[in-house]
Amino acid sequence: MSSEPLDVADLAATIGDVGSGASVVFTGTARDHSPGKTGVTHLDYEAYPEQVEGKIGEVVVEARERWSILHVTVAHRTGRVAVGEPSVVVAVSSAHRGDAFDAARYIIDELKERAPIWKKEHWPGGAEWVEGA
């Protein structure tokens, strides 16, 4: 969890390994729209960091049990995130691309499902909390 902007290149660099034939970096980016809304200006994220970190740890352990992974890095923003900025990064390296893709997808999907992170969307004239985990 970080209240500071996420540096995707720095996070991707943490999974480098001479034994890895594949690296997958998923970046979730704040967009200017959502279902039924246009003109989203920014997002606010709130979380329970100690609980989120525990959930991330559980999900990473599960991914390691299912796929042959060399390295994993997961980072999520809190606070204000401007449109176009990364709000979450999942980086996975493995010997083969299938494991890296499958593990990265599993991690982001489970993180969105289980981690106590809340998102509030803002647009001109309003704001609303979006249902999540």
N, CA, C and O atoms as CSV, one atom per row, in Angstrom:
chain,resi,resn,atom,element,x,y,z
A,1,MET,N,N,0.859,-1.175,0.000
A,1,MET,CA,C,0.000,0.000,0.000
A,1,MET,C,C,0.894,1.223,0.000
A,1,MET,O,O,1.896,1.289,0.713
A,2,SER,N,N,0.508,2.188,-0.817
A,2,SER,CA,C,1.292,3.402,-0.908
A,2,SER,C,C,0.397,4.598,-1.181
A,2,SER,O,O,-0.492,4.537,-2.030
A,3,SER,N,N,0.632,5.674,-0.467
A,3,SER,CA,C,-0.077,6.917,-0.761
A,3,SER,C,C,0.663,7.724,-1.824
A,3,SER,O,O,0.168,8.753,-2.282
A,4,GLU,N,N,1.833,7.264,-2.212
A,4,GLU,CA,C,2.636,7.920,-3.250
A,4,GLU,C,C,2.384,7.266,-4.607
A,4,GLU,O,O,2.019,6.092,-4.668
A,5,PRO,N,N,2.575,8.015,-5.697
A,5,PRO,CA,C,2.397,7.431,-7.037
A,5,PRO,C,C,3.244,6.171,-7.219
A,5,PRO,O,O,4.357,6.073,-6.704
A,6,LEU,N,N,2.693,5.215,-7.960
A,6,LEU,CA,C,3.392,3.961,-8.225
A,6,LEU,C,C,4.297,4.125,-9.445
A,6,LEU,O,O,3.855,4.604,-10.489
A,7,ASP,N,N,5.553,3.731,-9.313
A,7,ASP,CA,C,6.496,3.756,-10.426
A,7,ASP,C,C,6.509,2.369,-11.055
A,7,ASP,O,O,7.139,1.448,-10.535
A,8,VAL,N,N,5.812,2.227,-12.173
A,8,VAL,CA,C,5.639,0.921,-12.802
A,8,VAL,C,C,6.982,0.326,-13.202
A,8,VAL,O,O,7.201,-0.871,-13.016
A,9,ALA,N,N,7.871,1.126,-13.738
A,9,ALA,CA,C,9.184,0.612,-14.157
A,9,ALA,C,C,9.974,0.084,-12.963
A,9,ALA,O,O,10.594,-0.976,-13.052
A,10,ASP,N,N,9.957,0.809,-11.855
A,10,ASP,CA,C,10.668,0.346,-10.659
A,10,ASP,C,C,10.065,-0.954,-10.127
A,10,ASP,O,O,10.795,-1.859,-9.725
A,11,LEU,N,N,8.744,-1.044,-10.126
A,11,LEU,CA,C,8.090,-2.261,-9.647
A,11,LEU,C,C,8.383,-3.437,-10.577
A,11,LEU,O,O,8.622,-4.552,-10.111
A,12,ALA,N,N,8.366,-3.196,-11.878
A,12,ALA,CA,C,8.671,-4.254,-12.842
A,12,ALA,C,C,10.103,-4.746,-12.671
A,12,ALA,O,O,10.378,-5.932,-12.858
A,13,ALA,N,N,10.996,-3.864,-12.326
A,13,ALA,CA,C,12.404,-4.237,-12.154
A,13,ALA,C,C,12.609,-5.197,-10.986
A,13,ALA,O,O,13.606,-5.918,-10.955
A,14,THR,N,N,11.687,-5.221,-10.029
A,14,THR,CA,C,11.847,-6.089,-8.862
A,14,THR,C,C,11.670,-7.565,-9.183
A,14,THR,O,O,12.036,-8.417,-8.373
A,15,ILE,N,N,11.113,-7.885,-10.354
A,15,ILE,CA,C,10.859,-9.286,-10.678
A,15,ILE,C,C,11.873,-9.851,-11.662
A,15,ILE,O,O,11.740,-10.992,-12.105
A,16,GLY,N,N,12.887,-9.058,-12.007
A,16,GLY,CA,C,13.889,-9.519,-12.957
A,16,GLY,C,C,14.686,-10.693,-12.416
A,16,GLY,O,O,15.018,-10.742,-11.232
A,17,ASP,N,N,14.988,-11.638,-13.297
A,17,ASP,CA,C,15.723,-12.835,-12.897
A,17,ASP,C,C,16.279,-13.466,-14.167
A,17,ASP,O,O,15.553,-13.586,-15.154
A,18,VAL,N,N,17.543,-13.872,-14.169
A,18,VAL,CA,C,18.129,-14.484,-15.365
A,18,VAL,C,C,17.461,-15.811,-15.708
A,18,VAL,O,O,17.588,-16.289,-16.836
A,19,GLY,N,N,16.756,-16.410,-14.764
A,19,GLY,CA,C,16.062,-17.662,-15.014
A,19,GLY,C,C,14.652,-17.482,-15.534
A,19,GLY,O,O,13.969,-18.456,-15.849
A,20,SER,N,N,14.214,-16.231,-15.624
A,20,SER,CA,C,12.839,-16.019,-16.072
A,20,SER,C,C,12.794,-15.827,-17.578
A,20,SER,O,O,13.540,-15.035,-18.155
A,21,GLY,N,N,11.898,-16.575,-18.190
A,21,GLY,CA,C,11.669,-16.416,-19.619
A,21,GLY,C,C,10.449,-15.563,-19.873
A,21,GLY,O,O,10.147,-15.233,-21.020
A,22,ALA,N,N,9.743,-15.201,-18.818
A,22,ALA,CA,C,8.521,-14.411,-18.970
A,22,ALA,C,C,8.328,-13.487,-17.780
A,22,ALA,O,O,8.534,-13.865,-16.627
A,23,SER,N,N,7.930,-12.279,-18.093
A,23,SER,CA,C,7.539,-11.302,-17.080
A,23,SER,C,C,6.234,-10.680,-17.525
A,23,SER,O,O,6.103,-10.246,-18.670
A,24,VAL,N,N,5.271,-10.634,-16.625
A,24,VAL,CA,C,3.988,-10.019,-16.913
A,24,VAL,C,C,3.780,-8.916,-15.888
A,24,VAL,O,O,3.895,-9.143,-14.684
A,25,VAL,N,N,3.474,-7.717,-16.378
A,25,VAL,CA,C,3.193,-6.588,-15.501
A,25,VAL,C,C,1.804,-6.074,-15.838
A,25,VAL,O,O,1.573,-5.547,-16.926
A,26,PHE,N,N,0.881,-6.230,-14.895
A,26,PHE,CA,C,-0.465,-5.685,-15.044
A,26,PHE,C,C,-0.505,-4.349,-14.322
A,26,PHE,O,O,-0.093,-4.246,-13.167
A,27,THR,N,N,-1.004,-3.325,-15.008
A,27,THR,CA,C,-1.161,-2.009,-14.409
A,27,THR,C,C,-2.621,-1.601,-14.512
A,27,THR,O,O,-3.147,-1.439,-15.613
A,28,GLY,N,N,-3.270,-1.436,-13.381
A,28,GLY,CA,C,-4.635,-0.917,-13.352
A,28,GLY,C,C,-4.562,0.592,-13.258
A,28,GLY,O,O,-3.939,1.132,-12.344
A,29,THR,N,N,-5.192,1.272,-14.191
A,29,THR,CA,C,-5.072,2.718,-14.318
A,29,THR,C,C,-6.432,3.386,-14.113
A,29,THR,O,O,-7.450,2.889,-14.595
A,30,ALA,N,N,-6.443,4.495,-13.409
A,30,ALA,CA,C,-7.684,5.252,-13.207
A,30,ALA,C,C,-8.154,5.791,-14.553
A,30,ALA,O,O,-7.391,6.443,-15.265
A,31,ARG,N,N,-9.414,5.517,-14.902
A,31,ARG,CA,C,-9.956,5.963,-16.182
A,31,ARG,C,C,-10.985,7.070,-15.973
A,31,ARG,O,O,-11.438,7.321,-14.856
A,32,ASP,N,N,-11.340,7.719,-17.068
A,32,ASP,CA,C,-12.226,8.885,-16.995
A,32,ASP,C,C,-13.711,8.536,-17.085
A,32,ASP,O,O,-14.547,9.423,-17.259
A,33,HIS,N,N,-14.040,7.264,-16.969
A,33,HIS,CA,C,-15.442,6.851,-17.036
A,33,HIS,C,C,-15.634,5.558,-16.253
A,33,HIS,O,O,-14.679,4.859,-15.918
A,34,SER,N,N,-16.878,5.271,-15.977
A,34,SER,CA,C,-17.276,3.996,-15.379
A,34,SER,C,C,-18.706,3.753,-15.840
A,34,SER,O,O,-19.313,4.644,-16.433
A,35,PRO,N,N,-19.260,2.578,-15.585
A,35,PRO,CA,C,-20.614,2.320,-16.070
A,35,PRO,C,C,-21.596,3.420,-15.655
A,35,PRO,O,O,-21.797,3.679,-14.469
A,36,GLY,N,N,-22.194,4.054,-16.651
A,36,GLY,CA,C,-23.185,5.095,-16.405
A,36,GLY,C,C,-22.634,6.462,-16.073
A,36,GLY,O,O,-23.401,7.394,-15.830
A,37,LYS,N,N,-21.307,6.606,-16.057
A,37,LYS,CA,C,-20.710,7.902,-15.705
A,37,LYS,C,C,-19.600,8.257,-16.694
A,37,LYS,O,O,-18.800,7.407,-17.087
A,38,THR,N,N,-19.572,9.513,-17.082
A,38,THR,CA,C,-18.470,10.030,-17.886
A,38,THR,C,C,-17.893,11.223,-17.144
A,38,THR,O,O,-18.540,11.794,-16.266
A,39,GLY,N,N,-16.689,11.590,-17.499
A,39,GLY,CA,C,-16.081,12.757,-16.877
A,39,GLY,C,C,-15.525,12.511,-15.490
A,39,GLY,O,O,-15.383,13.455,-14.713
A,40,VAL,N,N,-15.204,11.258,-15.153
A,40,VAL,CA,C,-14.574,10.991,-13.862
A,40,VAL,C,C,-13.267,11.781,-13.814
A,40,VAL,O,O,-12.466,11.716,-14.747
A,41,THR,N,N,-13.052,12.525,-12.731
A,41,THR,CA,C,-11.871,13.386,-12.614
A,41,THR,C,C,-10.747,12.749,-11.806
A,41,THR,O,O,-9.569,12.968,-12.084
A,42,HIS,N,N,-11.123,11.959,-10.800
A,42,HIS,CA,C,-10.124,11.276,-9.979
A,42,HIS,C,C,-10.811,10.239,-9.100
A,42,HIS,O,O,-12.038,10.196,-9.004
A,43,LEU,N,N,-9.996,9.409,-8.464
A,43,LEU,CA,C,-10.475,8.390,-7.547
A,43,LEU,C,C,-9.826,8.619,-6.196
A,43,LEU,O,O,-8.721,9.154,-6.105
A,44,ASP,N,N,-10.522,8.210,-5.150
A,44,ASP,CA,C,-9.936,8.166,-3.808
A,44,ASP,C,C,-10.020,6.724,-3.334
A,44,ASP,O,O,-11.079,6.099,-3.399
A,45,TYR,N,N,-8.892,6.201,-2.855
A,45,TYR,CA,C,-8.852,4.837,-2.327
A,45,TYR,C,C,-8.610,4.881,-0.827
A,45,TYR,O,O,-7.759,5.625,-0.340
A,46,GLU,N,N,-9.374,4.072,-0.106
A,46,GLU,CA,C,-9.158,3.874,1.320
A,46,GLU,C,C,-8.998,2.389,1.562
A,46,GLU,O,O,-9.577,1.567,0.852
A,47,ALA,N,N,-8.201,2.045,2.576
A,47,ALA,CA,C,-7.923,0.632,2.849
A,47,ALA,C,C,-7.487,0.449,4.289
A,47,ALA,O,O,-7.118,1.401,4.977
A,48,TYR,N,N,-7.538,-0.797,4.726
A,48,TYR,CA,C,-6.922,-1.205,5.981
A,48,TYR,C,C,-5.602,-1.868,5.600
A,48,TYR,O,O,-5.586,-3.057,5.280
A,49,PRO,N,N,-4.489,-1.124,5.629
A,49,PRO,CA,C,-3.223,-1.648,5.102
A,49,PRO,C,C,-2.806,-3.002,5.669
A,49,PRO,O,O,-2.381,-3.878,4.916
A,50,GLU,N,N,-2.921,-3.185,6.983
A,50,GLU,CA,C,-2.473,-4.456,7.559
A,50,GLU,C,C,-3.337,-5.621,7.072
A,50,GLU,O,O,-2.833,-6.726,6.873
A,51,GLN,N,N,-4.621,-5.379,6.881
A,51,GLN,CA,C,-5.484,-6.437,6.354
A,51,GLN,C,C,-5.231,-6.675,4.871
A,51,GLN,O,O,-5.223,-7.817,4.413
A,52,VAL,N,N,-5.024,-5.590,4.120
A,52,VAL,CA,C,-4.748,-5.729,2.686
A,52,VAL,C,C,-3.453,-6.498,2.478
A,52,VAL,O,O,-3.394,-7.403,1.645
A,53,GLU,N,N,-2.427,-6.148,3.219
A,53,GLU,CA,C,-1.149,-6.842,3.066
A,53,GLU,C,C,-1.284,-8.326,3.382
A,53,GLU,O,O,-0.670,-9.161,2.719
A,54,GLY,N,N,-2.084,-8.658,4.391
A,54,GLY,CA,C,-2.331,-10.059,4.709
A,54,GLY,C,C,-3.046,-10.785,3.576
A,54,GLY,O,O,-2.693,-11.915,3.236
A,55,LYS,N,N,-4.050,-10.138,2.993
A,55,LYS,CA,C,-4.785,-10.742,1.875
A,55,LYS,C,C,-3.878,-10.915,0.663
A,55,LYS,O,O,-3.922,-11.945,-0.010
A,56,ILE,N,N,-3.054,-9.902,0.385
A,56,ILE,CA,C,-2.112,-10.026,-0.730
A,56,ILE,C,C,-1.191,-11.213,-0.490
A,56,ILE,O,O,-0.935,-12.000,-1.401
A,57,GLY,N,N,-0.695,-11.341,0.732
A,57,GLY,CA,C,0.178,-12.461,1.066
A,57,GLY,C,C,-0.498,-13.798,0.836
A,57,GLY,O,O,0.112,-14.713,0.282
A,58,GLU,N,N,-1.763,-13.927,1.258
A,58,GLU,CA,C,-2.516,-15.170,1.050
A,58,GLU,C,C,-2.642,-15.495,-0.434
A,58,GLU,O,O,-2.417,-16.632,-0.851
A,59,VAL,N,N,-3.001,-14.497,-1.219
A,59,VAL,CA,C,-3.209,-14.700,-2.651
A,59,VAL,C,C,-1.898,-15.087,-3.337
A,59,VAL,O,O,-1.891,-15.958,-4.207
A,60,VAL,N,N,-0.800,-14.452,-2.957
A,60,VAL,CA,C,0.502,-14.787,-3.547
A,60,VAL,C,C,0.885,-16.224,-3.200
A,60,VAL,O,O,1.380,-16.951,-4.062
A,61,VAL,N,N,0.666,-16.643,-1.965
A,61,VAL,CA,C,0.949,-18.028,-1.576
A,61,VAL,C,C,0.124,-18.983,-2.438
A,61,VAL,O,O,0.648,-19.975,-2.943
A,62,GLU,N,N,-1.147,-18.688,-2.603
A,62,GLU,CA,C,-1.999,-19.537,-3.440
A,62,GLU,C,C,-1.496,-19.600,-4.880
A,62,GLU,O,O,-1.476,-20.670,-5.488
A,63,ALA,N,N,-1.091,-18.453,-5.422
A,63,ALA,CA,C,-0.571,-18.426,-6.794
A,63,ALA,C,C,0.712,-19.247,-6.901
A,63,ALA,O,O,0.907,-19.965,-7.882
A,64,ARG,N,N,1.579,-19.146,-5.909
A,64,ARG,CA,C,2.820,-19.928,-5.922
A,64,ARG,C,C,2.541,-21.433,-5.858
A,64,ARG,O,O,3.291,-22.232,-6.418
A,65,GLU,N,N,1.465,-21.809,-5.175
A,65,GLU,CA,C,1.094,-23.224,-5.086
A,65,GLU,C,C,0.550,-23.754,-6.413
A,65,GLU,O,O,0.670,-24.942,-6.711
A,66,ARG,N,N,-0.049,-22.863,-7.207
A,66,ARG,CA,C,-0.687,-23.278,-8.461
A,66,ARG,C,C,0.227,-23.182,-9.681
A,66,ARG,O,O,0.102,-23.969,-10.619
A,67,TRP,N,N,1.146,-22.215,-9.665
A,67,TRP,CA,C,2.001,-21.975,-10.827
A,67,TRP,C,C,3.454,-21.874,-10.399
A,67,TRP,O,O,3.752,-21.575,-9.243
A,68,SER,N,N,4.341,-22.121,-11.320
A,68,SER,CA,C,5.773,-22.020,-11.066
A,68,SER,C,C,6.201,-20.570,-11.269
A,68,SER,O,O,6.448,-20.127,-12.391
A,69,ILE,N,N,6.281,-19.847,-10.163
A,69,ILE,CA,C,6.571,-18.412,-10.184
A,69,ILE,C,C,7.948,-18.171,-9.584
A,69,ILE,O,O,8.312,-18.779,-8.577
A,70,LEU,N,N,8.706,-17.283,-10.207
A,70,LEU,CA,C,10.003,-16.907,-9.636
A,70,LEU,C,C,9.865,-15.717,-8.693
A,70,LEU,O,O,10.351,-15.756,-7.563
A,71,HIS,N,N,9.206,-14.665,-9.155
A,71,HIS,CA,C,9.070,-13.451,-8.337
A,71,HIS,C,C,7.691,-12.836,-8.529
A,71,HIS,O,O,7.090,-12.944,-9.598
A,72,VAL,N,N,7.200,-12.188,-7.474
A,72,VAL,CA,C,5.919,-11.488,-7.515
A,72,VAL,C,C,6.066,-10.172,-6.770
A,72,VAL,O,O,6.671,-10.118,-5.699
A,73,THR,N,N,5.509,-9.111,-7.344
A,73,THR,CA,C,5.409,-7.822,-6.667
A,73,THR,C,C,3.990,-7.308,-6.862
A,73,THR,O,O,3.465,-7.321,-7.975
A,74,VAL,N,N,3.370,-6.855,-5.770
A,74,VAL,CA,C,2.028,-6.290,-5.825
A,74,VAL,C,C,2.057,-4.960,-5.083
A,74,VAL,O,O,2.558,-4.881,-3.961
A,75,ALA,N,N,1.520,-3.914,-5.711
A,75,ALA,CA,C,1.439,-2.604,-5.062
A,75,ALA,C,C,0.085,-1.980,-5.370
A,75,ALA,O,O,-0.410,-2.079,-6.493
A,76,HIS,N,N,-0.511,-1.338,-4.372
A,76,HIS,CA,C,-1.805,-0.681,-4.558
A,76,HIS,C,C,-1.752,0.698,-3.930
A,76,HIS,O,O,-1.159,0.881,-2.867
A,77,ARG,N,N,-2.366,1.660,-4.582
A,77,ARG,CA,C,-2.421,3.031,-4.083
A,77,ARG,C,C,-3.504,3.199,-3.038
A,77,ARG,O,O,-4.485,2.457,-2.994
A,78,THR,N,N,-3.295,4.189,-2.208
A,78,THR,CA,C,-4.337,4.741,-1.356
A,78,THR,C,C,-4.349,6.241,-1.614
A,78,THR,O,O,-3.427,6.787,-2.220
A,79,GLY,N,N,-5.397,6.893,-1.148
A,79,GLY,CA,C,-5.494,8.334,-1.349
A,79,GLY,C,C,-5.983,8.683,-2.739
A,79,GLY,O,O,-6.599,7.872,-3.431
A,80,ARG,N,N,-5.689,9.924,-3.132
A,80,ARG,CA,C,-6.173,10.455,-4.410
A,80,ARG,C,C,-5.327,9.933,-5.565
A,80,ARG,O,O,-4.098,9.984,-5.527
A,81,VAL,N,N,-6.010,9.428,-6.598
A,81,VAL,CA,C,-5.358,8.936,-7.806
A,81,VAL,C,C,-5.998,9.655,-8.995
A,81,VAL,O,O,-7.200,9.523,-9.227
A,82,ALA,N,N,-5.210,10.403,-9.736
A,82,ALA,CA,C,-5.707,11.155,-10.885
A,82,ALA,C,C,-5.983,10.214,-12.056
A,82,ALA,O,O,-5.378,9.147,-12.163
A,83,VAL,N,N,-6.889,10.614,-12.918
A,83,VAL,CA,C,-7.152,9.868,-14.144
A,83,VAL,C,C,-5.833,9.718,-14.900
A,83,VAL,O,O,-5.081,10.679,-15.060
A,84,GLY,N,N,-5.567,8.494,-15.361
A,84,GLY,CA,C,-4.336,8.202,-16.084
A,84,GLY,C,C,-3.224,7.655,-15.216
A,84,GLY,O,O,-2.246,7.117,-15.736
A,85,GLU,N,N,-3.351,7.782,-13.897
A,85,GLU,CA,C,-2.326,7.265,-12.993
A,85,GLU,C,C,-2.607,5.810,-12.633
A,85,GLU,O,O,-3.763,5.392,-12.580
A,86,PRO,N,N,-1.531,5.028,-12.381
A,86,PRO,CA,C,-1.722,3.646,-11.930
A,86,PRO,C,C,-2.280,3.610,-10.509
A,86,PRO,O,O,-1.839,4.356,-9.634
A,87,SER,N,N,-3.259,2.727,-10.296
A,87,SER,CA,C,-3.784,2.528,-8.952
A,87,SER,C,C,-3.331,1.184,-8.385
A,87,SER,O,O,-3.314,1.000,-7.168
A,88,VAL,N,N,-2.963,0.236,-9.266
A,88,VAL,CA,C,-2.501,-1.073,-8.818
A,88,VAL,C,C,-1.530,-1.636,-9.846
A,88,VAL,O,O,-1.693,-1.444,-11.050
A,89,VAL,N,N,-0.512,-2.338,-9.344
A,89,VAL,CA,C,0.448,-3.022,-10.211
A,89,VAL,C,C,0.659,-4.427,-9.663
A,89,VAL,O,O,0.896,-4.617,-8.470
A,90,VAL,N,N,0.568,-5.409,-10.560
A,90,VAL,CA,C,0.883,-6.800,-10.241
A,90,VAL,C,C,1.949,-7.231,-11.237
A,90,VAL,O,O,1.719,-7.212,-12.446
A,91,ALA,N,N,3.110,-7.619,-10.733
A,91,ALA,CA,C,4.217,-8.043,-11.598
A,91,ALA,C,C,4.628,-9.459,-11.208
A,91,ALA,O,O,4.837,-9.757,-10.032
A,92,VAL,N,N,4.739,-10.326,-12.215
A,92,VAL,CA,C,5.055,-11.736,-11.981
A,92,VAL,C,C,6.097,-12.181,-13.001
A,92,VAL,O,O,5.996,-11.859,-14.185
A,93,SER,N,N,7.103,-12.925,-12.530
A,93,SER,CA,C,8.040,-13.547,-13.461
A,93,SER,C,C,8.049,-15.053,-13.229
A,93,SER,O,O,7.844,-15.541,-12.118
A,94,SER,N,N,8.296,-15.765,-14.322
A,94,SER,CA,C,8.369,-17.224,-14.272
A,94,SER,C,C,9.212,-17.690,-15.450
A,94,SER,O,O,9.600,-16.892,-16.303
A,95,ALA,N,N,9.489,-18.970,-15.488
A,95,ALA,CA,C,10.273,-19.518,-16.588
A,95,ALA,C,C,9.477,-19.493,-17.891
A,95,ALA,O,O,10.056,-19.372,-18.971
A,96,HIS,N,N,8.146,-19.609,-17.795
A,96,HIS,CA,C,7.306,-19.721,-18.983
A,96,HIS,C,C,6.141,-18.738,-18.931
A,96,HIS,O,O,5.625,-18.439,-17.854
A,97,ARG,N,N,5.729,-18.238,-20.086
A,97,ARG,CA,C,4.705,-17.194,-20.147
A,97,ARG,C,C,3.347,-17.630,-19.599
A,97,ARG,O,O,2.651,-16.827,-18.977
A,98,GLY,N,N,2.963,-18.876,-19.818
A,98,GLY,CA,C,1.658,-19.316,-19.330
A,98,GLY,C,C,1.519,-19.147,-17.832
A,98,GLY,O,O,0.500,-18.651,-17.350
A,99,ASP,N,N,2.542,-19.560,-17.089
A,99,ASP,CA,C,2.514,-19.412,-15.636
A,99,ASP,C,C,2.456,-17.943,-15.230
A,99,ASP,O,O,1.710,-17.574,-14.323
A,100,ALA,N,N,3.240,-17.111,-15.898
A,100,ALA,CA,C,3.277,-15.686,-15.552
A,100,ALA,C,C,1.928,-15.024,-15.818
A,100,ALA,O,O,1.424,-14.287,-14.970
A,101,PHE,N,N,1.336,-15.280,-16.996
A,101,PHE,CA,C,0.034,-14.692,-17.315
A,101,PHE,C,C,-1.047,-15.193,-16.356
A,101,PHE,O,O,-1.810,-14.399,-15.807
A,102,ASP,N,N,-1.109,-16.500,-16.159
A,102,ASP,CA,C,-2.153,-17.071,-15.307
A,102,ASP,C,C,-2.038,-16.587,-13.866
A,102,ASP,O,O,-3.041,-16.249,-13.239
A,103,ALA,N,N,-0.821,-16.553,-13.345
A,103,ALA,CA,C,-0.622,-16.113,-11.962
A,103,ALA,C,C,-0.974,-14.635,-11.803
A,103,ALA,O,O,-1.623,-14.257,-10.828
A,104,ALA,N,N,-0.556,-13.801,-12.745
A,104,ALA,CA,C,-0.856,-12.363,-12.659
A,104,ALA,C,C,-2.364,-12.127,-12.688
A,104,ALA,O,O,-2.890,-11.332,-11.909
A,105,ARG,N,N,-3.045,-12.815,-13.580
A,105,ARG,CA,C,-4.507,-12.652,-13.657
A,105,ARG,C,C,-5.172,-13.129,-12.364
A,105,ARG,O,O,-6.073,-12.465,-11.852
A,106,TYR,N,N,-4.744,-14.248,-11.845
A,106,TYR,CA,C,-5.301,-14.767,-10.599
A,106,TYR,C,C,-5.090,-13.761,-9.464
A,106,TYR,O,O,-6.012,-13.479,-8.698
A,107,ILE,N,N,-3.891,-13.232,-9.362
A,107,ILE,CA,C,-3.574,-12.310,-8.270
A,107,ILE,C,C,-4.439,-11.062,-8.336
A,107,ILE,O,O,-5.017,-10.671,-7.321
A,108,ILE,N,N,-4.548,-10.420,-9.503
A,108,ILE,CA,C,-5.358,-9.200,-9.570
A,108,ILE,C,C,-6.831,-9.509,-9.345
A,108,ILE,O,O,-7.519,-8.752,-8.661
A,109,ASP,N,N,-7.327,-10.608,-9.908
A,109,ASP,CA,C,-8.737,-10.951,-9.719
A,109,ASP,C,C,-9.053,-11.225,-8.251
A,109,ASP,O,O,-10.072,-10.758,-7.742
A,110,GLU,N,N,-8.199,-11.971,-7.571
A,110,GLU,CA,C,-8.433,-12.288,-6.159
A,110,GLU,C,C,-8.244,-11.060,-5.270
A,110,GLU,O,O,-8.970,-10.886,-4.292
A,111,LEU,N,N,-7.282,-10.215,-5.601
A,111,LEU,CA,C,-7.069,-8.980,-4.842
A,111,LEU,C,C,-8.332,-8.117,-4.899
A,111,LEU,O,O,-8.792,-7.615,-3.873
A,112,LYS,N,N,-8.885,-7.949,-6.091
A,112,LYS,CA,C,-10.098,-7.138,-6.237
A,112,LYS,C,C,-11.278,-7.759,-5.484
A,112,LYS,O,O,-12.145,-7.043,-4.983
A,113,GLU,N,N,-11.306,-9.056,-5.411
A,113,GLU,CA,C,-12.404,-9.758,-4.746
A,113,GLU,C,C,-12.284,-9.736,-3.216
A,113,GLU,O,O,-13.289,-9.594,-2.520
A,114,ARG,N,N,-11.075,-9.875,-2.697
A,114,ARG,CA,C,-10.898,-10.126,-1.259
A,114,ARG,C,C,-10.324,-8.992,-0.425
A,114,ARG,O,O,-10.593,-8.919,0.774
A,115,ALA,N,N,-9.548,-8.116,-1.024
A,115,ALA,CA,C,-8.839,-7.107,-0.225
A,115,ALA,C,C,-9.784,-5.974,0.185
A,115,ALA,O,O,-10.561,-5.487,-0.636
A,116,PRO,N,N,-9.720,-5.554,1.450
A,116,PRO,CA,C,-10.572,-4.460,1.918
A,116,PRO,C,C,-10.028,-3.102,1.450
A,116,PRO,O,O,-9.389,-2.364,2.199
A,117,ILE,N,N,-10.313,-2.815,0.184
A,117,ILE,CA,C,-9.920,-1.552,-0.443
A,117,ILE,C,C,-11.187,-0.943,-1.026
A,117,ILE,O,O,-11.939,-1.617,-1.730
A,118,TRP,N,N,-11.421,0.329,-0.734
A,118,TRP,CA,C,-12.622,1.003,-1.217
A,118,TRP,C,C,-12.242,2.134,-2.150
A,118,TRP,O,O,-11.253,2.837,-1.942
A,119,LYS,N,N,-13.059,2.293,-3.194
A,119,LYS,CA,C,-12.789,3.303,-4.224
A,119,LYS,C,C,-13.971,4.260,-4.311
A,119,LYS,O,O,-15.129,3.848,-4.384
A,120,LYS,N,N,-13.644,5.553,-4.299
A,120,LYS,CA,C,-14.664,6.593,-4.484
A,120,LYS,C,C,-14.351,7.317,-5.788
A,120,LYS,O,O,-13.254,7.844,-5.973
A,121,GLU,N,N,-15.333,7.335,-6.692
A,121,GLU,CA,C,-15.174,8.028,-7.962
A,121,GLU,C,C,-15.703,9.451,-7.832
A,121,GLU,O,O,-16.750,9.687,-7.230
A,122,HIS,N,N,-14.958,10.396,-8.409
A,122,HIS,CA,C,-15.364,11.805,-8.395
A,122,HIS,C,C,-15.567,12.270,-9.823
A,122,HIS,O,O,-14.805,11.908,-10.719
A,123,TRP,N,N,-16.596,13.073,-10.031
A,123,TRP,CA,C,-16.861,13.683,-11.324
A,123,TRP,C,C,-17.455,15.056,-11.044
A,123,TRP,O,O,-17.880,15.319,-9.919
A,124,PRO,N,N,-17.495,15.940,-12.043
A,124,PRO,CA,C,-18.061,17.269,-11.792
A,124,PRO,C,C,-19.483,17.159,-11.238
A,124,PRO,O,O,-20.369,16.592,-11.878
A,125,GLY,N,N,-19.679,17.698,-10.067
A,125,GLY,CA,C,-20.997,17.707,-9.458
A,125,GLY,C,C,-21.315,16.515,-8.578
A,125,GLY,O,O,-22.440,16.405,-8.091
A,126,GLY,N,N,-20.360,15.614,-8.357
A,126,GLY,CA,C,-20.692,14.488,-7.500
A,126,GLY,C,C,-19.557,13.532,-7.246
A,126,GLY,O,O,-18.469,13.655,-7.808
A,127,ALA,N,N,-19.840,12.564,-6.375
A,127,ALA,CA,C,-18.886,11.504,-6.033
A,127,ALA,C,C,-19.684,10.339,-5.488
A,127,ALA,O,O,-20.781,10.513,-4.957
A,128,GLU,N,N,-19.117,9.140,-5.627
A,128,GLU,CA,C,-19.814,7.957,-5.164
A,128,GLU,C,C,-18.814,6.855,-4.862
A,128,GLU,O,O,-17.859,6.643,-5.609
A,129,TRP,N,N,-19.050,6.141,-3.730
A,129,TRP,CA,C,-18.259,4.970,-3.403
A,129,TRP,C,C,-18.683,3.838,-4.330
A,129,TRP,O,O,-19.873,3.627,-4.561
A,130,VAL,N,N,-17.713,3.120,-4.854
A,130,VAL,CA,C,-17.973,2.022,-5.778
A,130,VAL,C,C,-17.857,0.719,-5.008
A,130,VAL,O,O,-16.915,0.525,-4.240
A,131,GLU,N,N,-18.817,-0.173,-5.215
A,131,GLU,CA,C,-18.809,-1.441,-4.499
A,131,GLU,C,C,-17.568,-2.239,-4.855
A,131,GLU,O,O,-17.183,-2.325,-6.021
A,132,GLY,N,N,-16.949,-2.818,-3.845
A,132,GLY,CA,C,-15.755,-3.649,-4.025
A,132,GLY,C,C,-15.754,-4.766,-3.008
A,132,GLY,O,O,-16.806,-5.278,-2.625
A,133,ALA,N,N,-14.559,-5.140,-2.574
A,133,ALA,CA,C,-14.419,-6.271,-1.629
A,133,ALA,C,C,-15.044,-5.943,-0.301
A,133,ALA,O,O,-15.023,-6.769,0.612
